[in-house]
Each structure stands twice: as structure tokens, then as C-alpha cells.
Amino acid sequence: MHVMTRCKIKPDEVEHVLELLGAVYDELASVQPDGLRYATFQLEDKVTLVSFVELQDGPEMLQQLKAFQRYRTSLDQVCDEPPVTTVLHEIGAYRFH
């Protein structure tokens, strides 16, 4: 399963959100869960974040991480626009995996 999530953060909350995401990546590096690939990008406007997730076994693996739970629950308070999650269906890829 491939999922993309896009959210627009309130400008005064960006630094806090980046710290929360840093904790997510620290926990991922520590736990090293199999079957999970995760990447987050900050767009040029500095307030829009886009995350791409590849899950072999469903979202439970990511949702079990304490740091991800803190990040995800904070989004309701820190977003200018609510997160939009879209399931992606791969057509093709070149050196993406």
C-alpha cells in the first residue's frame, strides 16, 4: 500500500511540527520496522508538508510508534488546512524503490 498525506501547517507551528517529525524519524531509525518506507518533504512555501508511506502490512505498523502517535494527534491543532490522505496506485517507477 502506498499513501500520500498532505497538510498545511500554521506558520507559527512549523518548527514544533518539524521537531515532532524528527522524533518520528529517530524512532524509526531505532526500531527499524520491516515493510515500512516513509519520507516527508517540506514544500517551497515552508508550511506544506507531504509524506509518502509504503506499507507492506497496513498502517498498524506506523500507528504503533509513540512518536508518530504524538505527531498525528497534534495535526488537528497545528494545521491551517486538515490533512488529506490519498491511497496511491503505482503505475511505474524508475529507481524509486
N, C-alpha and C positions, 0 to 999 in steps of 0.2 A: 504494500500500500504506500502510495506517495501522497503527501499532503502539503499544501502551501497555506500559510497563515499570514495575513497582512493586517497590521494595526498602525494607527496614527496616535502617537503619544503626545500628551500635553507638553509644550516646550519646557516648562519648569520641572517636569518629571523625568526627562530623558536620562539624566545622569543616574538617577535612582534605578531606572529600569535597566540600564547598561550594567550596573552593579549586580542586580538580580540575575541577569543573563550570565554574567561572569561566574556567579556561583553555580548556575546550571552546568556550564561547561567544565568547571572544576570538578563537580560531582560526576559528570560523565567520564572525565579522564580518570577519576579514581575507581569508579565502578566498572567501566568498560563493558557495557552491556552488549551482548551479541545481537545481531539482527536489527541494529538501530544505526541510522546515519542522520545527523542533524546539523543544520547550518542556518545561521541568522545573518542577514545583511541589513545595513542601515542605508537608506536611500539618500540622494543628494540633499533633500530638504532637511535632513538630520532628525526628523520627527517620525518618519515612516520606517517601520521595521518589517521585513519579510523573512519568514522562516520556512525552510524546506525540510521535511521529515520523510525518511524512508523507513518503514517498519515492516519487518517480516511477520511478526506475530500479533499485530494490532497495537492500539495506543496504550494498553495497560502498562507496558514496559516503561514508557516515558512518564506516565502519570504516577508511577510508584516512587519516582525520585522526589525527595523532600524539597530540594531547591527548585525543581520545576513546579511543584505544587505552590510554593510561595510566589514564584513569578506569575503563574497562571491566575491565581486568585487576586493578585494586585492589579491585573489589567482592567478590571471594572472601574477602579478609582483613577487610574493614570491615563486612560485613553481619551482622546478627543472624539474619536470615532470607534465604535465597538470592533473587536477583531472579526475578521472574515476568514473562515476556513473553507478551503476548497480541496476536494479529492482530485488528484491529477491522474490522468491515464496516459502513460508513456507511449509515444508513437515511435520514437527513435532517440538515440543518444550516441554521441561520439566522445569517448574518453570522459564521460561524466561519472561513471561508477568507479 
